[in-house]
Amino acid sequence: MQKRRPRPKATGIILLKELRRHEWIFQFPRLTEEVDDRLDAAIDWMRCNVRMAKGGFRDLIREYPEHLDAYHHLALTWYRQGRMARAAEAWRDGVKLALKLFPARFSMKRDRLLWGFIENRPFLRLYHGYGIALLRRGQPEPALEVFNNLLSLNPNDNQGVRAMVVEANFELGRSQAVLDLCDRYPHDGLEQLMFGRPLAFFQLGRLKEASRAFRRAAKSWPLIARELVKTRHPRRSHWDADERVALGSEDQAYAYWREHGKFWRNTPGALTFARTILGC
């Protein structure tokens, strides 16, 4: 008869191990394969039975309060239901717990939590979600702090956080900060940066640079450029904001307009400028 594995003690539920100077990796001693299977089962319920999904995530959080992915997916479930306040609460609670367990000498500006280590991804996902919740609830300043921390922790930005930095800075009216970010990623093809650069130049009155940058962006993403200059933007019949969109597709163009079109619309003369360049 196989011996039952003893239940781990509730001490050391999250560890941050320094692999090399200023480079860290999370460790979760209590989260076994069996626990991971329970998370996967709850995730499977998200599309067909939200109540079961939430119950699964809550059970995991109750038994394993260090389970950052359970917090994240519980928040996602609320988010997809349009319950932003509840989503923000779940993301906040998970982040608050994790940050309490960081070593005192850990620095958001100096130290690294790289996405390449899968053990770091639950925290990076959770923290990203919290930043998005802050931004969507009209708090761009604290959201920007979260996003800047994420870029510092994981400079390669496998999550696309830099797109949210552009959005938060435009919300705050910080055109130069948008350009500074674009300069950090000079060869980036991400649409929020490629179209953010000409808009920031335009807002600063640097029209020649704005024109060159817009032409480059329009060449890379022609459907986005066309979407920008439309006079009407009807909702796409099959649109689902939670689904990934294909690069170069009309869905991608519509998604960009939904999130960033307001910055063009609210900048006097910006859309006329874009239409002139496109010959509309």
C-alpha positions in Angstrom: 0.0 0.0 0.0 1.4 3.4 -1.0 2.1 5.7 1.8 0.2 9.0 1.8 2.3 12.0 1.2 2.4 14.2 4.4 0.8 17.6 4.0 3.4 20.3 3.8 3.6 22.8 6.6 2.2 26.2 5.9 5.6 27.9 6.4 7.7 29.1 3.5 4.7 29.2 1.2 6.4 31.5 -1.2 10.1 31.8 -1.6 12.1 34.1 -3.8 15.5 32.6 -4.6 18.3 34.8 -5.9 19.8 32.8 -8.8 22.6 35.3 -9.4 23.1 38.9 -8.4 19.7 40.8 -8.7 18.1 37.9 -10.7 15.3 36.1 -8.8 13.0 33.1 -9.2 9.8 32.3 -7.4 9.5 28.9 -5.6 6.2 27.5 -4.4 7.1 24.4 -2.2 3.5 23.4 -1.5 2.1 23.6 -5.1 2.3 20.0 -6.4 1.2 18.6 -9.7 -2.1 17.6 -8.1 -2.7 21.3 -7.2 -1.8 22.3 -10.7 -4.4 19.8 -12.0 -7.1 21.4 -9.9 -6.2 24.8 -11.3 -6.4 23.5 -14.8 -9.8 22.0 -14.1 -11.1 25.3 -12.8 -9.8 27.1 -15.9 -11.6 24.6 -18.1 -14.9 25.6 -16.3 -14.4 29.3 -17.1 -16.2 29.2 -20.5 -19.1 26.9 -19.6 -19.8 27.2 -15.9 -18.5 30.4 -14.2 -19.9 29.4 -10.8 -17.9 26.1 -10.8 -14.8 28.0 -12.0 -15.0 30.6 -9.3 -15.6 27.9 -6.7 -12.5 26.0 -7.8 -10.3 29.1 -7.7 -11.7 30.1 -4.2 -11.1 26.6 -2.9 -7.4 26.8 -4.1 -7.0 30.2 -2.5 -8.5 29.0 0.8 -6.2 26.0 0.9 -3.1 27.5 -0.7 -3.2 31.3 -0.2 0.1 31.5 -2.1 -1.5 30.3 -5.3 -1.1 33.5 -7.3 -2.5 31.9 -10.5 -5.7 31.1 -8.7 -6.1 34.8 -7.7 -5.3 35.8 -11.3 -7.9 33.5 -12.9 -10.5 34.3 -10.3 -10.0 38.0 -11.3 -10.1 37.1 -15.0 -13.5 35.4 -14.4 -14.9 38.5 -12.8 -13.3 40.7 -15.6 -14.9 38.7 -18.4 -18.3 39.2 -16.7 -17.8 43.0 -16.7 -17.5 43.0 -12.9 -14.4 45.2 -12.8 -14.6 46.1 -9.1 -14.6 42.4 -8.1 -11.8 41.7 -10.6 -9.7 44.5 -9.2 -10.2 43.3 -5.7 -9.0 39.7 -6.5 -5.9 41.0 -8.4 -5.2 43.5 -5.6 -5.5 40.8 -2.9 -3.1 38.5 -4.7 -0.5 41.2 -5.4 -0.7 42.4 -1.8 0.0 38.9 -0.5 2.9 38.4 -2.9 4.6 41.7 -2.2 4.4 41.2 1.5 6.6 38.1 1.1 9.3 39.8 -1.0 12.7 40.0 0.7 13.3 43.4 2.3 16.3 44.0 0.0 14.4 43.3 -3.2 14.1 46.4 -5.4 11.6 46.8 -8.2 14.0 49.1 -10.0 17.2 47.1 -9.7 16.1 43.4 -9.5 14.8 41.1 -12.2 12.0 38.6 -12.3 12.4 37.2 -15.8 9.5 35.7 -17.8 11.8 33.0 -19.1 11.5 31.2 -15.7 7.9 29.8 -15.7 7.9 30.0 -11.9 7.8 33.8 -12.2 4.9 33.9 -14.6 2.1 33.7 -12.1 3.3 36.8 -10.3 4.0 38.7 -13.6 0.5 37.8 -14.9 -1.2 38.8 -11.6 0.7 42.1 -11.4 -0.1 42.9 -15.0 -3.8 42.2 -14.4 -3.8 44.5 -11.4 -2.3 47.3 -13.5 -4.9 46.8 -16.2 -7.7 46.9 -13.6 -6.3 50.2 -12.2 -6.2 51.7 -15.7 -9.7 50.6 -16.7 -11.0 52.0 -13.4 -9.7 55.5 -14.2 -6.5 55.3 -12.2 -3.7 55.8 -14.8 -1.1 57.1 -12.3 -0.9 54.0 -10.0 -1.4 51.8 -13.1 1.6 53.4 -14.7 3.7 52.6 -11.6 2.7 48.9 -11.9 3.5 48.8 -15.6 6.9 50.6 -15.2 7.7 48.1 -12.4 6.9 45.2 -14.8 9.2 46.6 -17.5 11.9 47.0 -15.0 11.5 43.5 -13.6 11.3 41.9 -17.1 12.8 44.3 -19.6 12.1 42.0 -22.6 8.4 42.5 -21.9 7.0 39.2 -23.0 3.6 40.4 -21.9 3.3 43.5 -24.1 3.2 45.8 -21.0 4.7 48.6 -23.0 1.4 49.0 -24.9 -0.3 49.8 -21.6 2.5 52.2 -20.7 1.7 54.1 -23.9 -2.0 54.1 -23.0 -1.5 55.3 -19.4 0.9 58.1 -20.5 -1.6 59.3 -23.1 -4.3 59.3 -20.4 -2.0 61.5 -18.3 -1.2 63.8 -21.2 2.5 62.8 -21.2 3.5 62.9 -24.8 7.2 63.0 -24.2 7.0 59.9 -21.9 5.5 58.0 -24.9 8.4 59.0 -27.1 10.9 58.1 -24.3 9.3 54.6 -24.2 9.4 54.3 -28.0 13.1 55.2 -27.9 13.7 52.3 -25.4 12.2 49.9 -28.0 13.4 51.6 -31.3 12.7 48.6 -33.6 9.4 47.6 -31.9 6.6 46.7 -34.3 3.8 46.8 -31.7 1.0 48.9 -33.0 0.5 50.9 -29.9 4.1 52.1 -30.1 4.2 52.5 -33.9 1.1 54.7 -33.9 1.8 56.2 -30.5 5.0 57.8 -31.8 3.4 59.9 -34.5 0.6 61.0 -32.2 3.0 62.0 -29.5 5.1 63.9 -32.0 1.9 65.6 -33.3 0.9 66.6 -29.8 4.3 68.2 -29.3 4.1 70.1 -32.5 6.9 68.1 -34.2 5.0 67.7 -37.4 7.7 66.5 -39.8 8.7 63.8 -37.4 5.0 62.9 -36.9 4.5 62.6 -40.6 7.5 60.3 -41.1 6.5 58.2 -38.1 2.9 57.9 -39.3 3.9 56.8 -42.8 6.1 54.0 -41.2 3.2 52.9 -39.0 0.7 52.9 -41.9 3.1 50.9 -44.0 3.5 48.3 -41.3 -0.2 48.2 -40.2 -2.3 49.6 -43.2 -5.6 48.3 -41.8 -5.1 50.2 -38.5 -4.3 53.4 -40.4 -7.5 53.0 -42.4 -9.5 52.3 -39.3 -8.2 55.4 -37.7 -9.5 57.7 -40.4 -13.0 56.2 -40.7 -15.9 58.4 -39.8 -17.8 55.5 -38.3 -16.5 52.5 -36.4 -19.4 50.0 -36.1 -18.8 47.1 -33.6 -17.7 44.0 -35.5 -20.4 41.3 -35.4 -18.2 38.6 -34.0 -16.2 40.9 -31.7 -14.9 39.4 -28.5 -12.5 41.6 -26.6 -11.2 38.6 -24.6 -10.1 36.7 -27.7 -6.7 37.1 -29.3 -6.7 38.8 -32.7 -4.8 37.9 -35.8 -1.9 40.2 -36.6 -2.7 42.3 -39.7 -6.4 41.6 -39.4 -9.4 43.9 -39.3 -10.1 42.7 -35.8 -6.6 44.0 -34.8 -7.4 47.4 -36.4 -10.7 47.6 -34.6 -9.1 46.6 -31.3 -6.6 49.4 -31.6 -9.3 51.9 -32.3 -11.3 50.8 -29.3 -8.4 51.3 -26.9 -6.4 54.2 -28.5 -8.8 55.9 -31.0 -9.9 58.3 -28.3 -6.4 59.8 -28.0 -6.5 60.6 -31.7 -10.0 61.8 -31.6 -9.3 64.1 -28.6 -6.2 65.6 -30.1 -7.3 68.6 -32.2 -6.3 68.1 -35.8 -4.7 64.6 -35.4 -7.3 62.7 -37.5 -7.2 65.4 -40.2 -3.4 65.1 -40.2 -3.7 61.3 -40.6 -6.3 61.6 -43.4 -4.1 64.1 -45.3 -1.1 61.7 -45.2 -3.3 58.8 -46.4 -4.8 61.0 -49.1 -8.4 60.6 -47.8 
